């Protein structure tokens, strides 16, 4: 689909106008930080370019838009890793050869490489030739989750496609529209746990993990208050679907608690905010930093290739924190 997100409307209009005026650059680099849905805007720009009527985001009714929606438009090429984590030189060479051909359906072609930082060195060097001598009717978009990993020679030959991140209210309202069945406090908790990343929050809900995350927030609050034991808490916190979730949640809560201790942050009351306030009441900023660091250590352990029992590891983490309360947590 080529539908952009509400907070991308202004940018989409801007780049659409550039294209209509013949001023759209032939190479763009996009910081595709996880969760903001920036690839959606790139798809919408591509749809505009390929649409026979040049309607912003595509008219959805012309033959070009129908082919694009079906994933069979001959003038649209999305290059991604195949059979490995790398984008290889053969893929880039093939894309360059494709770019040099005359458009089959319309005026132009769109080439997207995603994620661009996964190109190996040979593929990157091959792409430089296209960036240095772009085809007049091909528009290149490099999506990257870590632009710092790209060679400076690649970054310098691309313009930056500037896209804004959603405000707190924009993200929440978008999520509400998709999932009106969720209680407001539950939706706010999930949104906070996602790092205020709308697409990440949507994925949590779509994967059926909402109740698990809400239960994690609740039991961590009870554990911090000293109302439940480490062993009981670990049973609720353990999930084969997301081994890192408990550490992620507590990590994010400590970050919010540290921010809140420095500046007043007003949020509608919900489960995650209750957890943050519990941390603020129970310990000092210095101890919050120590807990934050410990969460990172155990998260890495949970995601590593080891034979440790995940539930027992969780128990060890919680017990260790409890026993170290004089240095870390002061139980209420």
N, C-alpha and C positions, 0 to 999 in steps of 0.2 A: 504493500500500500504506500501511497505517496503523501499521506496526510501529515502535515506538520502539527506541532503542538502549539497551544495558545500563546505561550511566551516567545514563540519564534515568528509570530505573524509579521512583526515589523521588519525583521531581518529578511524574511522571505520576500516581502514586497520590495525591499531595497535591492536585493540581488536579481529579482525578476526584472526590475526596471533597468538595471545595468545591462542585462541580456538584451532586452528590447531595444536599448539604445546602441547596441553593438560594443559595449564597454566592459563586458564580463571578461575577466582574465581567463587564460587557458589552463592555469594551474593553481589550485588552492590547497592549503593545509588546514585541517580541522582538528582541533583538540577535542577528541571524542571521549571526554571524561565519563566514566560509567555513571549512568543514572539520569542524565539530563536529556537523553533522547535526541542528541544532535544529529545522529544519522537520519532521523526522520526529516529534518530540514533539508539535508543533502538530497534525500529521495525526492522531496517536493520540488527542489530546484531542478533536479534532473527531469522530473515530469513536466515542468514548465518548458524546459529546453526542447523536449521531444514532442510535446503536444502540438498538433497541427494548427491549433487556434492560439497557441502561446498563452493559454489561460494559467493564471497563477496556481501552482500545484497540480495543473492538469485538469482538463475539462471532464475527464472520465467517460466521455461518450464517443470521441473520435477513435478511429482505428488504431492510432498510435497509443493512445491511453489504454485501450482495451488490451493491446499486446503487452504493454508495460505491466498492467495489472496481472496478466497471466504469466508474467516472467519470461516472455518469449520475444521481446522486442530486439531486433537484430542490431540496433544502434545503441544498446545499453549493455555494458560489460562490467560485472562486479567481480574483481579478483580477490580471492581469499585463500588461505592455506588449504592445500589438498593432500590428505594422507599424512600430514605432519604439522608441526607448529610453524613451519617456515613457508614463506612465499618464495618460490624458486625462480631461477633465471629463465627457465623454459616458459613459465607462466607469463613473465614480464615480456619476453621476446614475442610471445604469441600475441600479447595485448598490443605491443607496438605495431606489429604487422597488421592487426585488426584496425588500429587507429589510422593507418595510412590508406585504407580503402575508402571508397566513396560511400557516404551514408545510403542505406538501402530504403529507409522509410521516410526520411525528411531532410532537413537542412543540416543537422549536426549529429554528433555522437557524444556519449557520456561514458567515461572510464572512471571507475571507483576502485581504489585499492584499500583494503581493510583487513587487518590493521597494518598500516604502512610500516611500522617499526619491525614487523615480522619478515620483511624482505631480507634475504641473506645478502652478503656483501656483493656478490656477483649480480644479483637481481637489482640491487640499488644502483650499481654502476651502469647497468643497462638502462635503467629508467632515466638516468641523467641525460642520456642522448635525446629522449623525448622531451624532457623539460627544457633543454637547450634549444631544440628545434621543434617546437610544438606544431602539430598538424592544425591547419587553420580551422577545421570544422570539428575538432575533438576537444572536449572540456574534461580536464583531469581533476579529481578530488581525492586527496590523500587523507583518510581517516586514521587518527592515531590516538591511542590511549596513553601514550608516553612520547611526546614529541622530542624530548631530550635524547631519546635513543636514535633518532634519525641523524644522518650525516649533515653537518652544517651546509654542505654543498646542495643538499636536497632542500633544506629549509629556506636557504637564501634564494632559491629559484621559484619558490611558491609564494603567493600572497596568502595572508591569514584570513580565513573566513570567520568573521567575528559573530559569535552567537552568545546571547545572554543566558544566564541561568535563571530559573524561575524564582520568584519571590516565595516566601513561606505560604502566603495566602493563595497564590496562583497554583502551587503544587498541590495544596490540600484540596482546593476546589476541583481541580482536574481529577484527582483521585476519588473525590466524592461522586463526581459524575459517572465514573466507571463502576463504582461499588456503593450505590446508595443503600444497600442492605446492611452495611457495617455501622455500628454505633459510632457517633462522633468521637468519643473518647478512645475507642479501639483504633479507629482510623488515624487519629493524631499520634497514638503510641507507635503504630507501625511506621508512620511517616518520619517520626523522630528517629526510630531505630534504623531507618534506611539512610540516615545521614542527610535527611531532607532531599533525597534523590527520588523524584517521582517514578522513574522506570524501575528502580530497585524495589521501591515499595510495592509497585504493581506486581512485580515478579514474586515477591513474598506472598501476596494475597493469591495470585493465580496458581501458585504451587501448593496451595492448601496449608500453608505454614502459619497462618494468622493466629490460630488458637495456641499453637506451640509457643510462638513468640510472646503472646500475652501472658501465658502461664509462666514463662521464664522470667518476665519482668516482675510478676507477682511474687514468685517464690524467692527471687533475689532480694526483693524488698523485705520479705519475712526473715530471710537469713541475716540481712544487715541489722534488722531490729532485734535479732536474737530470739525470734519466735519459732524457728525451725532449725533442725540439726543439719549438718553438712551432708549426712547420708541420705536423709529424706529429701533435701533440696536437690541432690545429684540425680535422684530417680526422675524428678520432673524435668531437670535441665538436659538430661541425656537424650539425644535423638540421632539416629543413624543418618538422617537426611541432612543434618547440619551440625557437625561435631564442633564447629567453631562458634556457633551462635551464643552460648553463655558468656564466653570470653569477649566476643564482639559487643554484646549488650552492656556488660559491665564496663568495658573500655569506654564505650560512648557515653555511658552515664557519668563516669569519672571526669570526662572532658567537659560535659555540661556543668557538672558540679564545680569544677575549677573556674569555668567562665562565670558562673553565677556568683561565685565568691568574690569576683573582681568587679563585675558589673551587674546591675539589676536586669534580668531577662524575664519579661512577662510572657507567660504562656497560659493558655487555657488549661485547667487542671485535668490531668489524665494519668494513666498508669505509669508512663515513663517519667513524667514530671515528679510523681510521688517517689519514685526510686531515686531520682536525683536529689530531691529534698532530704530523703533519708540519709544519703551519703553525706550531705552537707552538715546535717545535725550530728552525725556519728563520728566524724573525723576531721582532721586538719588538712589544709592544702598540701602540705608536705607528704602526708600519709596517702592522700589521694594520688599523688604522683607515683608513689611507690606501688600502689595497687594497680594503677594504669600500666606501669612497666611489667608487672607480674602478669597481667592479662595478655600482653603482647607475647611474653615468653610461652605461656601455656597455649595460646592460640597457634603459634608456630609449631608447638609440639603436637597439637591435635591434628594439624594438617600435614605433618611429616609422615614419612613411610616408616612406621614402627609397629611393634607387636603389643604395645601397651593396651590394656583394657580401658576404653574411653570413659566408662562410668567410674571406674576406680581412680582414673586420673582426675576426673572432676572432683571426686571426694577428697583426694589429696590436696587439690588446689584450695577447696573451701576450708578444709581442716587447717591447712597451713596458714591461711589468712586469719582464721579464728585464733589459732595459737599465737600468732604474731600481733595480736590486737594492740599490744602496747607500742608497737612500732608502726603498725599499719592501720588497723581499724579499732576504734573504741566502741564496743558493743553498747547499744542503748540499754 
